[in-house]
């Protein structure tokens, strides 16, 4: 039995990963009614956190997610039972056949593989989110730096303009006025 096949039969309902009675019956090679009868004979082994029956809304939601060419009811006379990982492990004790034991082992491995995959995916997703946050922070810092450089460039341009204006003002020769020069030296009065 391929783990991928089993994993495709694991659904998330009410926040728990579960398998439905009809899928389990097919894997255990028994009828759904035989599986449910074995469970009812040993109901004390299946508390609500091991097994629960889907509501009408949950059943409709589940049916809408599956592409079926069969009848509208998919052969369902009642809402299916959902078994959590613990409930599935309890089924092998209730069914007591070599096929049940081997099937339970394969199903447990599929649950573990799925849990490991989800853990790995969650870790990778968290790392990607962290990298996205850092990238956004760097983008904001880059925008701030670009704005500061533009402001600084504008200030420097203004200061350079002021320097060029001052140099230009200094390089202009003052206009010559035609006034007689005073003589240099001592003034000696003639007697």
Secondary structure as the mmCIF struct_conf table of DSSP 4:
data_model
#
loop_
_struct_conf.conf_type_id
_struct_conf.id
_struct_conf.beg_label_comp_id
_struct_conf.beg_label_asym_id
_struct_conf.beg_label_seq_id
_struct_conf.end_label_comp_id
_struct_conf.end_label_asym_id
_struct_conf.end_label_seq_id
HELX_RH_AL_P HELX_RH_AL_P1 UNK A 3 UNK A 7
TURN_TY1_P TURN_TY1_P1 UNK A 8 UNK A 9
STRN STRN1 UNK A 10 UNK A 13
TURN_TY1_P TURN_TY1_P2 UNK A 14 UNK A 15
STRN STRN2 UNK A 16 UNK A 20
HELX_RH_AL_P HELX_RH_AL_P2 UNK A 21 UNK A 28
TURN_TY1_P TURN_TY1_P3 UNK A 29 UNK A 29
BEND BEND1 UNK A 30 UNK A 30
HELX_RH_AL_P HELX_RH_AL_P3 UNK A 32 UNK A 41
TURN_TY1_P TURN_TY1_P4 UNK A 42 UNK A 42
HELX_RH_3T_P HELX_RH_3T_P1 UNK A 43 UNK A 45
TURN_TY1_P TURN_TY1_P5 UNK A 48 UNK A 50
STRN STRN3 UNK A 51 UNK A 53
HELX_LH_PP_P HELX_LH_PP_P1 UNK A 54 UNK A 55
HELX_RH_AL_P HELX_RH_AL_P4 UNK A 56 UNK A 64
TURN_TY1_P TURN_TY1_P6 UNK A 65 UNK A 65
BEND BEND2 UNK A 66 UNK A 66
BEND BEND3 UNK A 70 UNK A 70
TURN_TY1_P TURN_TY1_P7 UNK A 72 UNK A 75
BEND BEND4 UNK A 77 UNK A 78
HELX_LH_PP_P HELX_LH_PP_P2 UNK A 79 UNK A 80
STRN STRN4 UNK A 81 UNK A 84
HELX_RH_AL_P HELX_RH_AL_P5 UNK A 85 UNK A 95
BEND BEND5 UNK A 97 UNK A 97
HELX_RH_AL_P HELX_RH_AL_P6 UNK A 98 UNK A 171
BEND BEND6 UNK A 172 UNK A 172
HELX_LH_PP_P HELX_LH_PP_P3 UNK A 173 UNK A 177
HELX_LH_PP_P HELX_LH_PP_P4 UNK A 180 UNK A 184
BEND BEND7 UNK A 185 UNK A 185
#
